[in-house]
Amino acid sequence: MAFKVIKPGLLALVQDLGRHGHQSIGLTTGGPMDEVAFRWGNALLDNDPNSAQIEITFGMFTLEAQANTSIAVTGADLGATLNDKSIPPWQTYAIKKGDILAFHQPVWGLRAYLAVKGGFLCEPTLGSVATVMREKIGGLTSKGDKLKKGDSLSYHTSHDHQQRAVPRLAIPNYGNKEIPVILGYQYQSFSSLERANFFSSDYTVSSNSDRMGYRLEGKAVHTELKGIISEGIAYGAIQIPKDGQPIVLLRDRQTIGGYPKMGCVTRVGGGILAQQKPGDIIQFTPITVDQAEQERHLQMARLAQWR
């Protein structure tokens, strides 16, 4: 059976963990902007870690259930309601046929994740259902379309509901505005003053931010490099274009680029950044590769212990 889309909202996309192994032909990975929230959604329901979910940006998204199942809601608090009763995120909920599930406007954060028992059933393209609108690939139609009114999101009917919640210590601190950065090999091309400016300045999230990248506004950073030969772009790369305003490249990033890079935000840091709205203020803080690996291992260990 399925959820029927009553209101499509601003942007609701089918996502899994991403389309990997195809950047050599110009296809980006896609996947959830907040990977930690996504992984916990599937863990709460004992799903495969790669099971498809719905990423809901900003809210205004309403669904009607056509069969019984269990769901998990993680990520941002978008004022979700089940049959007009408020439901907080980071928990599971039993769904009955005819129930109305609605996401309204952000209380905090920007992106929520809706997981269903067994995952949403979509046909993969190149091994993934991840929706990348720019590349017109993935999603419900396999053509990169965002969800629209009347769409039917299929799932397996389930009557076995278990009430669960994510441990408080495992929930990301979205109020922490310090985004960890692993320094890149082009870091040395920035003077000590420019580096200090970058890590000591507040940056405002621009309204010109999306799944491809977050544009930031604040203290301009400059380098003696006028440009570099285009090279592969890693997740979280912080490009410094000619105007000196940083751009953090995220899930739908281009596969190559020619701007100097200060470094990369971590997966966990990228998830926190993706929950910031235009106008929110962040700072960057440098960490080592070892620290980033410890942070990653801690998150994955918590998930493994839960499972």
C-alpha positions, -999 to 999 in steps of 0.1 A, spaced: 0 0 0 11 36 1 10 71 14 -8 95 -9 7 130 -11 -20 156 -2 3 187 -1 37 185 -16 53 213 4 83 233 -7 107 204 -14 102 168 -5 125 142 -21 131 105 -20 166 98 -8 188 69 2 225 70 11 235 81 -24 246 71 -58 282 61 -56 308 52 -81 296 74 -110 314 108 -104 338 99 -132 310 104 -157 298 136 -140 270 122 -118 270 134 -82 261 113 -52 229 129 -39 216 114 -7 205 128 27 217 163 36 217 152 73 231 116 72 230 111 110 193 118 111 187 96 80 206 67 95 187 69 128 154 69 110 162 35 95 177 22 128 146 30 147 126 7 124 152 -20 120 154 -12 83 184 -17 61 206 14 65 201 23 28 163 20 28 146 49 10 132 78 31 116 112 24 137 143 30 113 171 38 127 207 35 109 234 55 76 215 57 41 222 44 40 185 35 9 163 41 3 126 35 -26 102 39 -19 66 49 -37 39 29 -25 10 50 -11 3 85 26 7 91 52 21 114 71 53 108 100 72 123 105 109 121 140 123 126 160 155 119 144 189 123 112 197 142 89 208 114 59 209 137 47 175 126 12 163 135 -5 129 133 -43 134 129 -38 170 142 -19 158 173 16 171 177 44 145 174 80 153 182 109 140 161 134 112 169 107 87 176 86 60 160 48 61 155 21 36 146 2 45 115 -34 33 107 -52 34 74 -67 68 69 -43 87 92 -32 121 82 5 129 87 14 166 82 46 186 85 41 223 91 68 249 95 102 247 113 102 250 151 140 244 148 161 230 120 152 229 83 151 193 71 131 163 86 133 127 75 103 104 72 112 66 73 86 38 70 89 2 80 108 -16 53 115 16 34 97 33 6 95 12 -26 111 29 -56 129 16 -86 166 24 -84 186 41 -111 223 32 -113 219 14 -80 202 42 -60 169 60 -56 185 92 -45 168 122 -61 191 148 -79 168 173 -96 196 190 -115 207 158 -131 171 146 -136 178 112 -120 163 91 -92 133 96 -70 98 82 -74 98 87 -112 135 79 -118 136 114 -135 147 135 -105 113 149 -98 104 163 -64 72 149 -49 39 164 -61 3 163 -51 -13 130 -59 19 110 -58 17 75 -43 46 64 -20 44 26 -18 55 6 12 48 -29 27 19 -30 51 30 -37 87 11 -44 119 41 -49 141 48 -16 158 75 -10 184 76 23 203 112 36 202 131 68 206 167 78 199 188 82 230 192 119 239 230 117 238 228 105 202 207 134 189 229 160 171 231 194 188 217 215 160 222 246 182 259 242 180 269 266 153 306 256 152 311 235 120 342 213 121 366 215 92 394 192 81 422 214 65 429 207 29 462 206 9 455 241 -5 452 255 30 488 266 28 480 290 -1 461 312 23 481 336 44 481 332 82 460 364 84 434 350 60 433 317 78 427 336 111 400 356 95 382 325 82 382 307 116 374 337 138 346 352 117 309 347 118 293 337 85 256 341 76 238 314 56 228 330 23 193 326 8 211 314 -23 218 280 -6 205 246 -17 214 209 -17 243 216 -41 260 240 -17 257 265 11 268 300 2 280 321 31 282 358 37 308 374 60 345 383 62 360 378 27 389 354 25 415 358 -2 444 338 -16 473 345 -39 460 317 -61 439 331 -89 425 297 -98 436 261 -100 432 233 -126 398 218 -122 399 187 -99 375 163 -82 353 178 -55 349 159 -22 318 162 0 320 192 22 347 210 2 349 247 12 356 266 -20 368 302 -19 358 320 -51 371 354 -63 347 374 -41 361 357 -10 327 344 2 330 307 11 308 280 -5 304 247 12 297 220 -14 273 193 -2 253 163 -15 243 176 -50 277 193 -56 293 194 -90 319 167 -95 348 190 -105 358 226 -96 386 250 -100 384 273 -69 410 271 -41 397 252 -11 402 258 26 393 223 36 362 201 40 335 200 66 329 166 81 298 144 75 285 152 110 293 189 105 277 190 71 245 175 86 244 203 112 251 229 85 223 215 64 198 222 93 207 259 93 182 283 76 190 314 55 200 341 80 214 317 106 250 324 117 278 298 119 315 296 126 341 271 114 366 253 137 396 233 125 400 196 135 424 169 126 417 138 105 420 117 137 394 138 155 370 136 125 375 98 124 368 95 161 336 116 157 325 93 129 333 61 147 314 74 178 283 80 157 285 47 139 291 28 172 260 43 188 240 31 158 256 -4 159 250 -7 196 213 3 191 209 -23 164 
